[in-house]
Amino acid sequence: MADLPRYVETRGNAVLRQPLALQNCTMYSFFLHADADALTEFCDATFNRPCGHAVEYRVLGPLVMAVCADTLRVRSLDPEHAKWGWGPERDYSFWVPLVDTRSRRLRWFLPYVFVDSGAACVGGRETYGFFKQTGTLTLSPSRDDPAELAVDTFLVDQAGPQAHAITTRLYTIRRVGGGPLASLEATWHSAEGAVETLVKAEGVRLAEVFAKTLWYGPGIFLDLFEGFLRRSVPMVLLKQFRDAAHAELASQQQVVEASSVLEAWHGGGLLPEYELAIHACDSHPLVADLGLRVDHQAANGDHIVRPQLAFWNRIDFRLDPGNVVWSAR
């Protein structure tokens, strides 16, 4: 830290100092079956090859989570920046469970993250390396009745010199059968209750689904759920900036680990059946990059993916300062 220059604080800067408090956050999570080989290539290209295997992460198994988070209050906990207030934020993302080969513990890789504000996008990219992109994030009709969650973002359908980039629908997560929910049923009244339900009711089934490709044995599979008990969710990120003079080079490139720490639990439970409809496009090849198992193709060309499991939880959490585990310079 001693050899780093002082950050120049400027007026109107959306990049608030960490740590950050995120309060009244409702998360909707969907377990998706994926191809472990495709995930391994994505992981190697993002982390292992750029750093020459100085640090190494391996894919836990053929699993991806689609996570939609609706947070009512985000603010800085830094004494100097707490005065800049709070604001709401939505983050819709895909999470890939990896194993850190040094500690043999779980790390979550977030290859696609979509947010609804420029402040969240800039702050997440600049400070931690979250690969955030802005878009219109839909949650309808309400956070207590999540019938449809969707992302519209800036994309290119077919790459080429004459390609026209447009803002349009990238993916939709919708409840099968439609119809309103009276409300979200809170059957998990604690993090411990959530883990007990997931492990006892769903853990065995999911472990059987993914056991054939788990490289470190079924024990680490419990890390998927025990993060609730440890009240910490560790993530790994690639933080980089394109060089101004040499477009193919990075002026800074780091592997960063950071954790979200549970502060309060306000309820949770299982969700009914949903399906994920993904628009096929060259700029955001979600199905290919994540190796998602497609159930069928819709009449409009969308790829339909069916989650193995869906649940929700409402929490307060803290995003702590990160730790640089590798740097190119």
C-alpha positions, 0 to 999 in steps of 0.5 A: 500500500505504501507505494500507491499514489493517493486517489484524487477525490473529485466532485461529482465522482460516483465512485464511493469509498468501500466498504459499502452497506446494502440494506433491504436486498431481495435476491432471487436465485436460480440454479442452472445446469451448465457444461463444465468444460465451457465454464473451465475455458471461461475461467482459464481465459479470465484468470488462470492464463492471464496470470500464468497460473500464479493463482489458479481457480478450477470450476466446481462443477456444471453449475451456474446461478442466475441471481437478481438482486433488488436493493433499496439502500446502498451507501458507503460506510467510509466516514468521509463518504457516508455523507454522500447519502444512499440510493437504490440499485438493481444487479442481475448477474450470473454466478459460477462457483470456482475452487481456489486451488491454494485454499481449496475453498469456494470462490464465486466468479461473476462473468456477467453483471447488469446494473441499472445505474451508471454509479453502480457500474463505474464504482463496481468496475473501478474499485473491485473489477466487477464486469458491470454493464448498464441496462434496464432491469425489470422486476414485475409486477413487484418485488413480492410478486416476481413474475418476470425479471428481465434485462434490456441492454446495449448489444449487437445481434450479429457482428460485422462492419455494418452491425448496428448496436441497439438496446433490446431484451437480452434475457427474461426469467419468468414464472411458468404458468403465470398468475399472481403470488399472494406474497413471497412465503418466508419459510426460512427465518434464518440463514441456518434454516435456509441451509438446513432446507437446501441441504436436506431437501435439495442438496442430495439431489443437486449433489447427484446431478453435479457429482460426476464432474466435481473435481474436489469431491462432494465435500466442497459442494456444501460450500455452496450453502455454508456461505450462509452459515459463515455469513460470508460470500467470497468472490474473485474478480478480474480488474483491468483497464485498457491501455490508452496507447496500445488498445490490445494491452491492459494498463492495469490487470489484477486478480481481486478477491472480495467478500460480501458479509451477511449483516441481517436476515429478513426471510427467504424460501423456495420459489415455484417453477421458472424458465429463462429465455435468452436472446441469441446474439454475438455480443453477449453469448450467454449460452456458449460462454456459460455452457447452459443446457438449453431445454428448447428453442422458442419460436422467436429464436430465444434459448429456453433454459429451465432452472434446477432450483429457485429460491429467494432471500431478503438480507442486509449485507456489507461489501468489504474492501478487496484483496489483490491476490495477483497483479501484472505489475 
